[in-house]
Amino acid sequence: MFDVVRHICEPLPRLFRQGQPVALSLGQSLLTVALLVFLYAGWHVRDEGSISAGLRVAFIDTRAYRVDHQRDLEAGVLQTEVRNAADADRQIDLLLAGLLARTPSADRVRLGIVHNGITGVTGVALLRYDITNVVTVPGFADGPMVVNQPLSDWNGFLPLLLTGRCYFGLPAEQSNAALRNRLHALGASTWLACPVTDSRNRLLGGISITWSDRNVPPTGEQLQALMKDATSTGGQIGSVLDRRGKLSPRTGPPAEG
């Protein structure tokens, strides 16, 4: 780079030896500007590895331009995430509504999703869960959409979910007081919890089906068929969540195969 500058400067004495101070001063100023621009562009060409990319970064992709461009990109990513989330929620609500319609005398189906929570004093992430989707029959309220609750609420049935099986029982049987009180507040006298898993059988959450005092839940073969149906619905919901993650601009395009 400096050899190029030296070769450009060598002819200067010959060009301005005629004693024209104004022209000489102006020429030197213009040459200085030209050399600075040349060096500035050359620096970016060297960093980018090509002339076109270097010139674009030097003269077009300025810092202000890059800030604005990054802001536009982030806004675009956010809009894509919002659209994907809305589409995923719509599909999940349809799946839950279909399950509720096939469930004899049930009054409510709720979906809980497991996620990373806060970090405790041990430095280990404490897993949490959110209630993200609810469908009910007419006359029943959705109940509180609790968020960021400790996964320890599920200790009474989580081992079953991890093996791909469902839990069926009474709210009063739950050792966790917070979950027991929450089920009582919903008016549930009996409830069923089934796993939500992805294509690799990873547990993503759980489906909860509740029956009120005035409704009798299924038993025997009907109950077994319902557990199978709820587990299958959980797998479909897991696929929706997995697909939403793969479509996210933050994670890049889906992997081939």
N, C-alpha and C positions, 0 to 999 in steps of 0.2 A: 504494500500500500504506500509506504513512504518513498519507495523508488519511483512510483508513478507521480507522486507529488514533486519529487526532485526533477524529473524529466519535464514536467509542466513548467516549473519555475526557471529552468535554465535559459529559455529564450527571452526572458523578461528584459535583461539589459540591452539586448539588440533591438527589441521592439520600441523601447522608450529612451534611446540614447540621444535623441534630437533635442533634448532640453525643453520639454513641454511639461512643466510641473503639474498643471491642472489635469491634463490628460493622464499623466503618470499616476497622480493620486487617485483619480477616478478609476483608472484601469486596475490599480492595485486593490482598491476596495471591492470592485466587481470580482476580481480574481479570488480575493479572500473569501467572499460569499460563495463563489462557485466551488472553491476548494472545501469549504465547510459543508456545503450541501453534498458534494461528492463523497466526502468522508462519512457524513451521516448516513447517506444511502448505502455506501460500501459496507459500513458496519452492520447494517441490517441484512444486506445481501449475504454477508458472511455467516451471520447467525441463523438465517433461514435456509441457507443452502441452495438458493436459486435466485436469479435476478428478479423474476416476476413477483415471487413471494416477498423478497426483501423490499422491493419498491412499494408493494401494497402496504406492508407494515409501516414503512417509513413515512409515506405521504397520505395514505387513505385510512388505515386502521390506527388512527391516533388514539391516545389514551382516552380522550373524551368520547371518541367514536366507540372504542371498546367498552367503555362503561355503559353507554346507551345500548349497544348491541347486547351486552350481557343482561341488562335489565329486560330487554325485549325477549331474550331467550328464556329467562326465568319466568316471565309472565306467560309465555307460550307453554312452558312445562307445567305451570300451575293450572292453566286451562285444560290441558290434556289430562292431568291428574283428576281434576274435578269431573270431567266428562267420563273418565274411566270409573271413578267412584260411583257416580250416579247410575251408570249402566250396571255395575256390579251389584249395587243395592237393589236395583229393580229386579234383576235376575234372582237374587237371594230371597227377596220378598215373595216372588212368584213360587219359588221352591218351598218356602215355609208355608205359604197359603195352601199349596197343593197337599202338603203333608197334613195340615190341620183338617182339610176337607176329607181326608181319608182316615182320620183318627176318630173313632167312635166317642162321642160325648165330651171330648176335650174342649177346654175353653181358651187355651192360650198356648202359643209356641214362641219361644224366645231363643235368640242366638247369642252366645257368649264367645268372644274371640280373645285368645291368649296373646300377650305381647310382653316385650321387655319393659320392666318397670324401673324404679329408682335403684340406686346402688346403696346397699346397707353398710354398716360400720365394718363388716368383714371384707368389703370390697367386691362382694358377689352380687350380681344383678338379681333383684327380687322380682320374680315373675308376677304379672298382674293380669287381669282380664277386664273386658268391657262388654256390656250388653249393647249390641249394635243394631239388632233388628228384632221386631216383635210383630206378630200378627195375632188377632183375636177374633172370636165369634162376636156377633152383635150383642151389645149389653155388657161387655167386659172391657175394662180399661187395660191399657198396655202395661201399666205399672212403671216404676222408676227405671230410667235408662242409666243404671249405675255405671261408672267408669273408674278405671284405675284401682280396682279392688284386688286385694291380695289373693293369689291363686290358692293359698292355704284354705280359703273358703271351701274348696273342692276336695279337700283331703279325704272326706268320707267316701267318695266315689271315683276320684281321679285314677287310682290304680286300675279300675275296670276300664275306664275310657282309654287308658294307655295300651290295653290289650285288645282294643277294638270292640269291646262289649258295652252293653248298656246297663244302667243302674235303674232299678224300679223300687220305690219305697215311699215312706211317709215322711213329711217334713219333720215331725217330732223325733224321728230316728237320727236326725243329723246332729253330730256332736258339735259342729260349728254354730255358735249362737247367732252370728250375723246372718248366715245363710238361712238358718231356721226361722228367724224373725222375718226375713225378707219374703220367704215362701208363705208364711202365715199372713203377712200384709197383703199378699196377692189373693188371699182366700183359697189357697191350694190345700187340699186334703190328701192328695196323692200326686206324685210326679215321676216323670221318666226323664233320664238324662242319657243322651247317646253322643258318641264322638263325631267330631268333624275332622276329617283327615284329608291330606293331599295324596297325589299319585304315588308318593313314596312312603305312605302310611305314617307320616308325621302328624302328630296331633296339633291341630290349629285352634281348636275350641270345642264347644259342646252345644248340642240342641237340648232344650228343656221343654217338656210338654207337661202341662198341669191340668188337673181335674179339680173342680170345686166340690163342696160337701154334697150338693144335690145331684151330682153326676157320678156314675159308676164306671171306673176304668175297665178296659178289657182284661180278660184272664186267659190262661191256657194257650191254645193255639193262636187265638186272636192277638194276644199280647206278644207272642213270639214273632208273628207276622209283622206287627207294628214295629218291634225292635229292628227287624230286618229292613223294613221300609225306612225308618228314621236313620239307620246307619247308612243306607244307600243315599238318602237325601244329604246326609252329612258329607259323603264323598263328592257329591255334585257341587255342594257349596264350596268344598275345598278346592275343586277344580276352578270354580269362578274366582276365588281369591288368588289362586296360583296364577291364573291367566291375567288377572289384573296386575299382579306384580311384574309379570314378564312384559306387559305392555307399557309399563311405566317408563317414561323417558329417563328417569334417574338410574335405571338398571340396564338400559340399553335394549337392543332387540332380542327376541327369544333365541335361545341356542338352537342350532340345527339338530335334528334327530331327536 
